[in-house]
Amino acid sequence: IEVRKMAGEESIKVLFKELNCEDPEARYRSVNQVKHALIGNQVKKTELTVNGVIPIFVERLANGEEVIKLVVEIVTVLGSFARGPPESVQALVASNVVPLLLDGTVHEHQSVRVACLKTLCTLYQSGRAPSAVVYQDLRVVQCLVDCLQSGDKLLSKCTCAAVIVAESCHTVDHQNLLASAGILHALVGLLSVISTHDVSSSAAVVTALSVVVHRNPETARMVVDVLHAVETLSKMLSSGISSDVKLGVAACVTNLFRSEALPQASNVIALKVLPTLVKCCRKAMPIKTRIKALGLLGYLIEDSMTLQEMASYAERIISTLIANLEVKREREDLEGVRISEDTLEQLKESSLEVLAVLSTHSIDIRKRIFEQKELLMKHIVAFLNSEVLGLKTAALKCVLFWSRSAELLRTTLYDYEIWKLLNELLHLRDVQLLSLVSAAVCNHLLPVSASRENLIESGVLPKILLLLRHQSVSLQSNGVWAVMNLTHQTIEPKVEEWLRESKILDILLKLCAEAAVDVKMKAIGAVSNILAVSNKYSEEVALEYGNEVKRIATLGMGCGDNAVLFEQILILIHNFGNRNHKCKLMILEWEEFIRFLERSLKEKPSNEQILVPLVNILAMLTDPSAPHAVILACQNKLDDSVKYALQKCEVTASPELEPLIRNVLTNLTSSVS
């Protein structure tokens, strides 16, 4: 057939006829002509894809072509399509060619195996090929490992196998299956030799290793403790290998660290990995390298205040991150290629993610970030209004962590009316976004926030009610958190009116009894806050809901294994009893609680997280200024066993708690006399 005519429907019929004729040479010539026509010709690949050529080749392969050189040629043509436009790649995946190619990796002829590996490598690099199918046949898994173990005389096989593993290994089951087949030994064995080979091979091997140990303590410990690979990886970071390979090595060590196979104190983290990642974030690096380095940097320091502090002082990283938000679409990359909109958004999103991580804990880091507040906040406001999900999400994370700072709540965040944007975003339906928005709103509702009154006056309260009634646990939790902050230390008239009319106490008490643990603890905290505020509403709540409070407390008294929840229950009881003398009498007449209190003092004499609220309850109950009825009840209910248990606690109490215990003992003695 003549290639120039192949775009037509008639030529497709001719191709189909040629591929199914009895003459193997004719079949080969037909495929070979297609192969040469496709070389470097994306337009031709698109034309043939549209005209349905790919299924013809796949069908020929599926029917079991016996001529080896023809099989190789067909697979090579499919590989050419895999390097084509997205339409061609999608057509390949849709034709179910991946299982056929995977079968080809265990073919008896090496030429077929190599051809299938190369085409699969290209397909998996596209990010469109299915991953689970790789791990459905143990022969295929072992073939990939064997390619890596060979070292390899055919370096392309080794590289292809590493790429397929790196792009397809997505679950713990995949990791463990590969580990059982010996992949860790194979990859670690390659580390000492790959630096002498080309960049693509080196990058593929270290990337595959980083994927197999990602969030997997078992495989990570094997690499560190059994195969002793850290020293080799550390040397690679100090060598003259390319930045792409160094970035892969840094990713590998980062994953070992996050899988808890390496301690934070390890020199390779602070002295090698962190500096490598920061350098790869520089403006002088290719933009895709910067994006990957930013993602790894955020992951490395995410849970470590020490590493966050170190990173914040490294090579003007804060200025670099904020400058990334300014990059315009017209800019060209180092290779002279125009930066796409998607790539630009990835750079900005990754920079915001690192800014958010840096802002997690340290007030000092937040202050240094806000030294460039005009430039920073201009972009934050724009991103909060953006339709790009990634940018909006990353900006919300930043706002959430910044709103943990009382100073920023009173100044910059208020000046730029972030509260107004958050209030508008509370209408979002996306649970992940709404969770971030509502969490940030919670912080803006604290008494120290300058935005609190504006939010209340702008209609945030009905939206909080919707959160409380939401089916999502995270949103429900944030709704309760908002009530906690609204009732912390003070309750404005408008908030009190909303609490009454919306029957918020009924919702909270139901959540105290039925919700998930996180929501339950916050709900108990919210009820405690309401009871702690001295106003008429709190008095009414204490008297009207006294039995409900006792019921919730009874449910929680058996949660001694959860110290935080246990503490919340005790604070609830304290705030309830502290409301008025009638509430104190209810507690003193509550036989079950008095015995529980005595038992807790005996069982937890050294646990001050529990002991402090227990002693506070006793201090509240034994207050000598209480009415005579309360003092009389103390005499009858708090017997010598309570006094004896307190005396034992006093022996081991901290200097801060000891005076409080002594005061309670004095009050108990006075009430008896």
C-alpha positions in Angstrom: 0.0 0.0 0.0 1.1 3.6 -0.6 1.4 5.5 2.7 0.2 8.8 1.2 -3.2 7.2 0.5 -3.6 5.6 3.9 -5.7 8.3 5.5 -8.7 7.3 3.5 -11.2 4.6 4.4 -10.3 2.5 1.3 -6.6 2.4 2.4 -7.6 1.1 5.8 -9.4 -1.8 4.2 -6.3 -2.5 2.1 -4.2 -2.4 5.3 -6.6 -4.8 7.0 -6.4 -7.2 4.0 -2.6 -7.0 3.8 -2.3 -7.8 7.6 -4.5 -10.9 7.2 -3.0 -12.3 4.0 -1.1 -15.6 4.0 2.2 -14.1 2.8 4.3 -13.1 5.9 6.6 -10.9 3.8 3.6 -9.0 2.5 2.3 -8.6 6.0 5.7 -7.4 7.2 6.1 -4.9 4.3 2.7 -3.4 5.1 3.6 -2.8 8.8 7.0 -1.6 8.0 5.7 1.1 5.6 3.3 2.3 8.4 6.3 2.4 10.8 8.4 4.6 8.5 5.4 6.8 7.7 4.9 7.5 11.4 8.4 8.5 12.3 8.3 12.1 13.7 5.0 12.7 12.0 2.4 13.6 14.6 -0.2 14.6 12.0 0.0 11.2 10.4 -0.4 9.5 13.8 -3.5 11.5 14.4 -5.0 10.7 10.9 -4.4 7.0 11.3 -5.8 7.0 14.8 -9.0 8.7 13.6 -9.3 6.2 10.8 -9.1 3.3 13.2 -5.7 1.8 12.4 -4.7 1.1 16.0 -7.4 -1.6 16.6 -6.3 -3.4 13.4 -2.8 -3.8 14.7 -3.9 -4.7 18.2 -6.3 -7.4 16.8 -3.4 -8.8 14.7 -1.3 -9.0 17.9 -4.2 -10.6 19.8 -4.7 -13.2 17.2 -1.3 -14.6 17.8 1.0 -13.6 15.0 3.7 -16.3 14.7 6.3 -14.5 12.6 8.6 -13.0 15.3 10.0 -10.1 13.2 6.4 -9.1 12.3 5.4 -9.2 16.0 8.3 -6.9 16.9 7.4 -4.6 14.0 3.7 -4.4 15.1 4.8 -3.6 18.7 7.2 -1.0 17.4 4.4 0.7 15.5 2.2 0.7 18.6 5.1 2.2 20.5 5.3 5.0 17.8 1.6 5.7 18.4 2.3 5.8 22.2 4.7 8.7 21.5 2.0 10.4 19.5 -0.7 12.9 20.5 -3.1 12.3 23.4 -5.7 10.9 21.0 -3.4 8.1 19.9 -2.4 7.2 23.5 -6.0 7.1 24.5 -6.9 4.9 21.6 -4.1 2.5 22.5 -5.3 2.2 26.1 -8.9 1.9 25.0 -8.0 -1.0 22.6 -6.8 -3.0 25.7 -3.3 -3.4 24.3 -1.6 -3.1 27.7 -2.4 -6.7 28.8 -1.2 -8.0 25.4 2.1 -6.1 25.8 2.5 -7.3 29.3 2.1 -10.9 28.1 4.8 -10.0 25.6 7.3 -9.3 28.3 7.4 -13.0 29.1 7.6 -14.1 25.5 10.2 -16.8 24.7 12.0 -14.5 22.2 14.1 -11.6 23.6 13.4 -9.3 20.7 9.7 -9.5 21.5 10.3 -8.9 25.2 12.4 -5.9 24.5 10.0 -4.4 22.0 7.0 -4.9 24.5 9.0 -3.3 27.4 9.9 -0.3 25.3 6.3 0.3 24.2 5.0 -0.3 27.7 7.6 2.2 29.0 6.3 4.9 26.7 2.7 4.2 27.5 3.3 4.3 31.3 5.2 7.5 30.9 2.1 9.1 29.4 0.3 8.6 32.7 -2.7 7.0 31.0 -1.9 3.3 31.2 -3.7 1.2 33.9 -1.6 0.2 36.8 -3.4 -2.8 38.5 -3.0 -5.0 35.4 0.8 -5.1 35.9 0.4 -6.9 39.2 -2.2 -9.5 38.1 0.4 -11.9 36.6 3.3 -12.8 38.9 5.4 -13.8 35.8 5.2 -10.2 34.6 6.3 -8.8 38.0 9.2 -11.3 38.1 10.2 -10.3 34.6 10.4 -6.6 35.6 12.5 -7.5 38.6 14.7 -9.8 36.5 15.4 -7.0 34.0 16.6 -4.9 36.9 18.7 -7.7 38.5 20.6 -8.3 35.2 22.4 -5.1 35.6 22.0 -5.0 32.5 23.8 -5.8 29.3 20.8 -4.3 27.7 20.5 -1.0 29.6 17.3 -0.1 27.8 15.5 -3.2 29.4 16.6 -2.0 32.8 15.4 1.5 32.2 12.1 0.4 30.8 11.4 -1.9 33.7 12.3 0.8 36.2 9.9 3.3 34.5 7.1 0.8 34.4 7.5 0.1 38.1 7.7 3.8 38.9 4.6 4.7 37.0 2.4 1.7 38.0 3.2 1.0 41.6 0.5 2.9 43.5 -0.6 0.7 46.4 1.0 -1.1 49.4 0.0 -4.4 47.8 1.9 -3.4 44.7 5.0 -2.5 46.8 4.9 -5.7 48.8 4.5 -7.8 45.7 7.5 -6.2 44.1 9.5 -6.5 47.3 8.7 -10.2 47.5 10.0 -10.6 44.0 13.3 -9.1 45.0 13.0 -5.6 43.6 14.7 -3.9 46.6 17.9 -5.9 46.2 17.8 -5.3 42.5 17.4 -1.5 42.7 19.8 -1.0 45.5 22.4 -3.1 43.6 22.1 -0.7 40.7 22.7 2.4 42.8 26.5 2.0 42.8 26.7 1.6 39.0 24.0 3.8 37.5 25.9 7.1 37.9 28.2 5.9 35.1 25.3 5.5 32.7 23.0 8.1 31.1 20.7 10.4 33.0 17.4 8.7 32.0 18.6 5.3 33.4 19.8 6.8 36.6 16.6 8.8 37.2 14.4 5.8 36.4 16.1 3.5 38.9 16.1 6.0 41.8 12.5 7.0 41.1 11.4 3.3 41.1 13.2 2.9 44.5 11.5 6.0 45.9 8.1 4.7 44.8 8.5 1.3 46.3 9.4 2.7 49.8 6.8 5.6 49.7 4.7 5.5 52.9 5.7 1.9 53.4 7.7 1.4 56.7 8.4 -2.3 55.9 10.1 -1.8 52.5 11.8 1.4 53.8 13.3 -0.4 56.8 14.5 -3.1 54.5 16.4 -0.6 52.3 17.9 1.2 55.4 18.6 -1.6 57.9 19.2 -4.7 55.7 20.5 -3.3 52.4 22.3 -0.3 54.0 21.6 1.9 51.0 21.6 5.3 52.7 25.4 5.7 52.5 25.3 5.1 48.8 22.3 7.5 48.3 24.2 10.1 50.4 27.3 9.9 48.2 25.2 10.3 45.1 23.8 13.6 46.5 27.4 14.8 46.9 28.5 13.7 43.5 28.4 15.5 40.2 25.3 13.7 38.8 22.6 15.7 37.1 20.0 17.7 39.0 17.3 15.3 37.8 19.0 12.3 39.3 19.8 14.2 42.5 16.2 15.1 42.7 15.3 11.4 42.4 17.8 10.5 45.1 16.4 13.3 47.3 12.9 11.9 46.7 14.1 8.4 47.7 15.7 9.6 51.0 12.6 11.8 51.7 10.3 8.8 51.4 12.6 6.7 53.6 12.4 9.5 56.2 8.7 9.9 56.0 8.3 6.1 56.3 10.1 6.4 59.6 13.1 4.3 58.5 15.4 7.3 59.0 15.5 9.6 62.1 15.1 13.3 61.8 18.6 13.7 63.3 20.1 11.9 60.3 22.8 14.1 58.7 21.7 13.0 55.3 18.3 14.8 55.8 19.6 18.1 57.1 22.9 18.3 55.3 22.2 16.7 52.0 18.5 16.3 51.1 17.2 19.7 52.4 19.9 21.7 50.6 19.4 19.7 47.4 15.7 20.4 47.3 16.1 24.1 48.1 18.7 24.4 45.3 16.4 22.7 42.8 13.7 25.3 43.7 16.0 28.1 42.3 14.8 30.3 39.4 17.8 29.0 37.4 16.4 25.5 37.3 14.0 24.1 34.6 10.4 24.8 35.7 9.4 21.2 35.9 12.4 20.5 38.1 11.3 23.3 40.4 7.7 22.0 40.6 8.9 18.5 41.6 11.4 19.9 44.1 8.8 22.1 45.7 6.4 19.2 46.1 9.2 17.1 47.7 10.3 20.0 50.0 6.7 20.4 51.3 6.5 16.7 51.9 9.9 16.5 53.7 9.2 19.3 56.2 5.5 18.7 56.6 5.6 17.1 60.1 8.8 18.6 61.4 9.0 22.0 63.1 12.8 21.7 63.1 13.0 21.1 59.3 10.5 23.9 58.7 12.7 26.3 60.6 15.8 25.2 58.7 14.1 25.4 55.4 12.8 28.9 56.1 16.3 30.3 56.4 17.7 28.4 53.4 18.8 30.5 50.4 16.0 33.1 50.4 13.4 30.3 49.9 10.5 32.5 51.2 11.3 35.2 48.6 11.6 32.6 45.9 8.2 31.1 46.8 6.5 34.5 46.7 8.3 35.5 43.5 6.9 32.3 41.9 3.4 33.7 42.3 4.4 36.5 40.0 5.5 34.4 37.0 3.6 35.4 33.9 2.4 33.1 31.1 4.5 34.9 28.5 7.7 33.7 30.1 9.8 31.0 28.4 11.6 28.2 30.2 15.3 27.7 30.2 15.1 25.7 27.0 13.3 28.6 25.2 9.9 26.8 25.4 6.8 28.9 26.3 5.5 27.9 29.7 2.0 26.5 29.4 -0.9 27.7 31.6 -1.1 24.3 33.3 2.6 24.3 34.2 2.4 27.9 35.5 -0.5 26.9 37.7 1.4 23.9 39.0 4.4 26.2 39.9 2.2 28.6 41.8 0.2 25.8 43.5 3.4 24.1 44.6 4.8 27.3 46.0 1.6 28.0 47.9 1.7 24.5 49.4 5.2 25.1 50.7 4.3 28.5 52.1 1.4 26.8 53.9 3.6 24.1 55.4 6.1 26.7 56.5 3.3 28.6 58.2 2.0 25.5 60.1 3.6 26.2 63.5 6.1 29.0 63.8 5.1 32.6 64.5 8.5 33.8 63.5 8.3 32.2 60.0 4.8 33.7 59.5 6.2 37.1 60.4 9.0 36.7 57.8 6.6 35.6 55.2 4.5 38.7 55.8 7.4 41.0 55.3 6.2 40.9 51.7 2.5 41.1 52.5 1.5 43.5 49.8 2.8 41.2 47.0 1.7 38.1 48.8 -1.9 39.1 49.7 -2.6 40.5 46.2 -2.1 36.9 44.9 -3.9 35.2 47.8 -7.0 37.3 47.1 -6.8 36.5 43.4 -6.3 32.8 44.0 -9.3 32.6 46.5 -11.4 34.0 43.7 -9.8 31.7 41.1 -11.7 29.0 39.3 -8.6 26.8 39.3 -9.2 24.2 42.0 -5.5 23.6 42.9 -4.7 27.3 43.3 -7.9 27.9 45.4 -7.1 24.9 47.6 -3.5 25.9 48.2 -4.5 29.5 49.0 -7.1 28.3 51.5 -4.4 26.2 53.2 -2.2 29.3 53.6 -5.1 31.3 55.0 -6.0 28.5 57.4 -2.5 28.4 58.9 -2.1 32.2 58.9 -5.4 32.5 60.8 -3.9 30.7 63.7 -2.0 33.9 64.4 -3.8 36.4 66.7 -1.7 39.2 65.3 -2.6 38.4 61.6 -6.3 38.0 62.5 -6.2 41.5 64.0 -4.2 43.1 61.1 -3.4 41.8 57.6 -6.1 39.2 57.2 -8.7 41.8 58.4 -7.2 44.6 56.3 -7.6 42.5 53.1 -11.1 41.4 54.1 -10.3 37.7 53.9 -13.3 37.1 56.2 -15.6 38.4 53.4 -14.1 36.0 50.8 -14.4 33.1 53.3 -18.0 33.9 54.0 -18.8 33.8 50.3 -16.9 30.5 49.8 -19.1 28.8 52.5 -21.6 28.1 49.7 -19.2 25.7 48.0 -20.3 22.1 47.5 -16.9 20.5 47.3 -16.4 18.8 50.7 -12.6 19.2 50.6 -12.7 22.9 49.8 -15.6 23.6 52.2 -13.6 21.8 55.0 -10.7 24.2 54.5 -13.0 27.3 54.2 -15.0 26.4 57.3 -11.8 25.7 59.3 -10.4 29.1 58.4 -13.8 30.7 59.3 -13.6 29.0 62.7 -10.3 30.8 63.5 -11.8 34.1 62.3 -14.6 33.6 64.9 -12.2 33.6 67.9 -12.7 36.5 70.3 -9.2 37.9 69.3 -10.2 38.2 65.7 -11.1 41.6 64.3 -13.3 39.8 61.7 -15.6 38.1 64.3 -18.2 40.8 64.4 -18.3 41.2 60.7 -18.8 37.5 60.1 -21.6 37.4 62.6 -23.3 40.4 61.1 -22.9 39.1 57.6 -24.9 36.0 58.0 -22.4 33.3 58.9 -24.5 31.8 61.7 -27.1 30.0 59.5 -24.2 28.6 57.4 -22.7 27.2 60.6 -26.0 25.5 61.3 -25.8 23.8 57.9 -22.3 22.5 58.8 -23.7 21.1 62.1 -26.3 19.1 60.1 -23.9 18.0 57.3 -23.3 14.3 56.7 -19.6 14.8 56.3 -17.8 14.2 59.6 -15.1 16.9 58.8 -17.7 19.5 58.1 -19.8 18.6 61.1 -16.6 18.8 63.2 -15.9 22.3 61.8 -19.5 23.4 62.6 -19.0 22.4 66.2 -15.6 24.0 66.3 -17.2 27.2 65.1 -19.7 27.0 68.0 -16.8 26.5 70.4 -15.2 29.7 69.2 -18.4 31.6 69.1 -19.0 30.7 72.8 -15.4 31.0 74.0 -15.3 33.5 76.9 -18.2 35.6 75.6 -21.5 35.2 73.9 -22.9 38.2 72.0 -26.7 38.9 72.1 -27.0 37.9 68.4 -25.2 34.7 69.0 -27.3 33.9 72.1 -30.4 34.5 70.1 -29.2 32.1 67.4 -28.3 29.5 70.0 -31.8 29.7 71.4 -33.8 29.8 68.1 -31.7 27.1 66.3 -31.8 24.8 69.4 -28.0 24.5 69.1 -27.8 22.8 72.6 -30.0 20.0 71.4 -27.8 19.4 68.4 -24.6 19.5 70.4 -25.9 17.1 73.1 -27.0 14.7 70.4 -23.5 14.9 68.9 -22.0 14.4 72.3 -23.8 11.0 72.5 -23.7 9.8 68.9 -21.0 11.4 66.8 -17.5 10.3 65.9 -14.9 10.8 68.6 -13.4 14.0 67.1 -16.8 15.6 66.7 -17.9 14.3 70.2 -14.9 15.9 71.9 -15.5 19.3 70.2 -19.3 19.1 71.0 -18.5 18.5 74.7 -16.1 21.4 74.5 -18.8 23.7 73.0 -21.3 22.8 75.7 -18.5 23.4 78.3 -17.8 26.8 76.8 -21.5 27.8 77.0 -21.7 26.7 80.6 -18.5 28.6 81.4 -19.9 32.0 80.3 -21.5 33.9 83.2 -24.9 35.1 81.8 -28.5 34.4 82.0 -28.5 32.0 79.1 -25.8 29.8 80.6 -27.8 29.6 83.9 -30.9 28.5 82.0 -29.0 25.9 80.1 -27.5 24.5 83.2 -30.9 24.0 84.9 -32.8 23.0 81.8 -30.2 20.5 80.4 -28.7 19.3 83.7 -29.9 15.7 83.3 -28.7 15.6 79.7 -25.3 16.9 80.8 -25.1 14.1 83.4 -26.1 11.5 80.8 -23.4 12.7 78.5 -20.8 12.7 81.3 -21.9 9.2 82.3 -21.3 7.9 78.8 -17.8 9.5 78.8 -16.8 8.3 82.2 -15.8 5.0 80.8 -13.4 6.4 78.3 -10.3 6.4 80.5 -8.2 5.0 77.7 -8.8 8.3 75.7 -7.2 10.9 78.0 -8.2 13.9 75.9 -11.9 12.9 75.8 -11.7 12.0 79.5 -10.3 15.5 80.3 -13.1 17.1 78.2 -15.8 15.2 80.2 -14.3 16.4 83.5 -14.1 20.0 82.3 -17.8 19.8 81.3 -18.7 18.6 84.8 -16.7 21.3 86.4 -18.3 24.1 84.3 -21.7 22.6 84.9 -21.2 22.6 88.7 -19.6 26.0 88.7 -22.8 27.5 87.2 -24.8 27.7 90.5 -25.3 25.9 93.8 -28.2 23.9 92.4 -25.8 22.3 89.9 -23.3 21.7 92.6 -25.9 19.8 94.6 -26.8 17.8 91.5 -23.2 16.6 91.3 -22.9 15.9 95.0 -26.1 13.8 94.9 -24.9 12.0 91.9 -23.6 8.9 93.6 -22.1 7.3 90.5 -20.0 10.3 89.8 -18.7 10.6 93.4 -17.5 7.0 93.3 -16.0 7.6 89.9 -14.2 10.7 91.2 -12.8 8.7 94.1 -11.7 5.8 91.8 -10.1 8.2 89.3 -8.0 9.8 92.1 -6.7 6.4 93.2 -6.1 5.1 89.7 -4.5 8.2 88.1 -2.5 9.9 90.9 0.4 10.9 88.5 -1.5 11.7 85.3 -1.9 15.5 85.7 -3.8 15.8 82.4 -6.6 14.0 84.3 -5.7 15.0 87.9 -5.9 18.8 87.2 -9.6 18.8 86.2 -10.4 16.3 89.0 -8.9 18.6 91.6 -10.6 21.6 90.0 -14.0 19.8 90.4 -13.2 19.2 94.0 -12.1 22.8 94.5 -15.4 24.0 93.0 -17.5 21.6 95.1 -15.7 22.4 98.4 -15.7 26.2 97.9 -16.2 27.6 101.5 -18.3 30.5 100.2 -20.9 28.1 98.9 -24.4 28.0 100.5 -24.9 25.9 103.6 -26.7 23.2 101.7 -23.7 22.6 99.4 -21.3 22.5 102.4 -23.6 20.0 104.2 -23.7 17.8 101.0 -19.9 17.9 100.9 -19.8 16.6 104.5 -22.2 13.7 103.6 -20.8 12.7 100.2 -17.0 13.5 100.1 -15.9 11.1 102.9 -12.4 10.2 104.2 -11.7 7.9 101.2 -11.6 11.0 98.9 -9.5 12.9 101.4 -7.1 9.9 101.6 -6.8 9.6 97.8 -6.0 13.4 97.6 -3.3 13.1 100.2 -1.6 10.4 98.1 -1.9 12.6 95.0 -0.3 15.5 96.8 2.9 13.4 97.3 3.6 13.1 93.6 1.9 16.4 92.4 3.8 19.1 90.4 4.7 22.4 92.2 1.9 24.0 90.3 -0.8 21.5 91.3 0.3 20.9 94.9 -1.1 24.2 96.4 -4.5 23.5 94.7 -4.7 20.0 96.3 -3.7 21.4 99.7 -6.4 24.0 99.4 -9.0 21.4 98.6 -7.9 19.3 101.6 -8.2 22.4 103.8 -11.7 23.0 102.5 -12.7 19.4 103.1 -11.4 19.6 106.7 -13.2 22.9 107.2 -16.5 21.5 105.9 -16.3 18.5 108.2 -15.6 20.6 111.2 
